[in-house]
Amino acid sequence: MVPWKGALAPAQIDDVIAYLRSMAVTPAVPAPAPAGPLPPRQGPIVLNRKGNPPDFVLKEDRFVSIAQVKKALDQHRRLIITDARAPSDWLNLHITGAISTPFYDPRSLDDLPNDGTWILAYCACPHHVSGQVVDELRKRGYKHTAVIDEGIFAWQHAGYPVVTAPGLLPSPAPPRAHP
C-alpha cells in the first residue's frame, strides 16, 4: 500500500476536507410520535382466527421453539405473531403473518385481543426485546404468551416463510453453530 504521509501539502489536505464537508447532508430530525392511539392496522392480527389453539410446550415457562410455531402454523392453529423489533426492521424482513409491535412503544400492544389467543413475540437478539414485549403482555394479564426462542434469523435459516421488502434480497441468515 502506498503511504500517504507527505503526499499532500497542508493546503491540499484542507481542500480535500472542504470538499468532503461540502457533500455532507444535514440529517433529518424525526417527527415525534403522535400522542394517543395508533392508527388501525392493515391486515389481520390473529392468524387462523377459526383454528384451535396450539398446544405449545414452553421451555422455562417462556420460550417456544421455531419448530413448534411452524407446526402450529401448518396445522392452522389460532395465534398472533408479533415482531418486537423496530418497524423498519419489520419492513425489511419478518415472519409471514407477523405484525409489528416495537418493544419501545407499548401502544402497539393495545389492539391485541386478551381472549386466550396465544401471542408470540420474536426479535433478532433472539430474546432481549421480544422478552420485553412478553413481559409487558404478562403485566397486562395475558396468559398465553411466549418468546419465539431462536428469533427471526433462525426462522429464516430453517427455510420457514418470511416476507422481505420489495426489491430486496432476503437477508442472509447467520451460519449454524457447530457443536
N, C-alpha and C positions, 0 to 999 in steps of 0.2 A: 504494500500500500504506500502511496506517495505521501510523505509527510507534508503537512500544511504550514508548519511553523516557518515563518519568514516568507511564505509565498505571496502574501498580500500585505500591502502597506497599510498603516493605520487608517488612512483616508479611504482606502478601498474597503476595509472591514466596515467602516461607518456606512459606506454606500450600500453594502450588502444588507446590513441590519436595517437601514432605512427602507430598502426595497421590500424586505420581508415584512416589516411593520405595515407597509402600505397595503399589503394583501390581507391584513387582519380584518376579521369581521366581528363586529360587536355582537356578543351573544344575546339572543332574545331573552327577555325576562318572562318566565312563565306566568300566566294569569293565575291568580289564586283560585282554588276550587270553590265553586259556589256553595253557599250555605244551604241547608235544607236537604230534602230527599233527592236521590239521584234520579235521572230520567228512567222511564221504564226500559227494561232490557229488550233487546231484539232476540227473538227465538225462545225456545223452551228453556226452563230452568231445570225441570225434572225430566230425566231420561226414562223412557219406558213407563210413562205415567200409569198405565194399567197393569204393569207387571207385578209379580210377587216381590217381597223384599229379599235381598240377598242374605245368605247365611255365612257371613264372614266370621273367621276365627282370627281375632286380633292378637298380635304379639304385644306383650306388656300393656294390654288394655288400651292400645293407642295406635298401633301400626297394622296396616293391611297390605299384603303383597300385591305387586302388579299382576301376578298370575291369577289371584282371586278376583281382582277387579275386572280383568279381561274375561274371565269365565262368567262373571255376573252380567257383563255387557252382552256376551254371546248368548246367554240364557234370557235376555231381555228382562232383567231384573230392574225394579224401580230404585233409582238412586240419583244423586246430584254429584257432579264432579266440579270442584272449584280450583281455579288456578290462583295461588296466593301471590304470585309474582306481580310486578308492575304491568299495567295494561299494554305497554309497548312490547314487553316480552311475550305476553299472551298473543298479541297480533302477529308476531314473528313465528311462533311455534306453540301449539297447545294440543292437548289430547282432544280428539274428536268428541264434540258434545260438551266440553268443559266451558264453564262461564268464568269470567274474570272477577275475582274478589280480592283486590290488593290488600295485603296484610296491614298496610298503614291506614286504610280507610274503613273503619268499622261500619260505615253506612252501606257498604257494598254487601253486607250480610242481611240488611233489613228486610229484603223481599224473599228470603229463603223460608219455605214453609217449615213450621215446627210441628209436624204431624206424624213423626216416626220414620220419615223417609231418611235413609242413610245419606249423609253428606260427607264426601271425601275431599280432602284438600291435598294438593301437591305443590311442589316448587322444584327448584334445581339444586337445592342445598344438600341433601334432599329432605331435611326435616325442619330446619330452623323457622322459616317464615310460614310454612304450612302448619307447623305446630302452633304458631301464634293464632292462626285462624281457627284451628280446632279448639284451642284454649278459650277464645272469645265465644265460640258457639256453645261450649260447655258451660261457660259462665251464664249464658242466656237461657240455659235449661234444655238444650238439645241433647238428647240421649244417645242417638246413633250417629256418632262422628268418628272419623279416623283419618290418619295421615297415610297417604299412599307412600309406602316405605321407601322405595328406591328412587322416586322422583321422575321427572319428565324425561331425562336423558336415558335412563334405564328402560323406560317405556318405549321410547323411540328405538333404542338399540335392539329391543326384543322384536321389532318389526310390527308393533301394535299401531293402530291407526292414529295419525296426527294430522293436524291442519297447519300448513305453513302459509306465510304471506304470499300473495300473488307475485309471480316473477322471481321469487327467491327459491334457491335450492334448499332442501332440508338441512338443518344444522347437523354437522357430524356428531355422532354420539361418541362419548369417551370410550377408550378401549376397555375391554373387560379386565377386571383384576385377576391376576394369576395367583393361585394358592401358594 
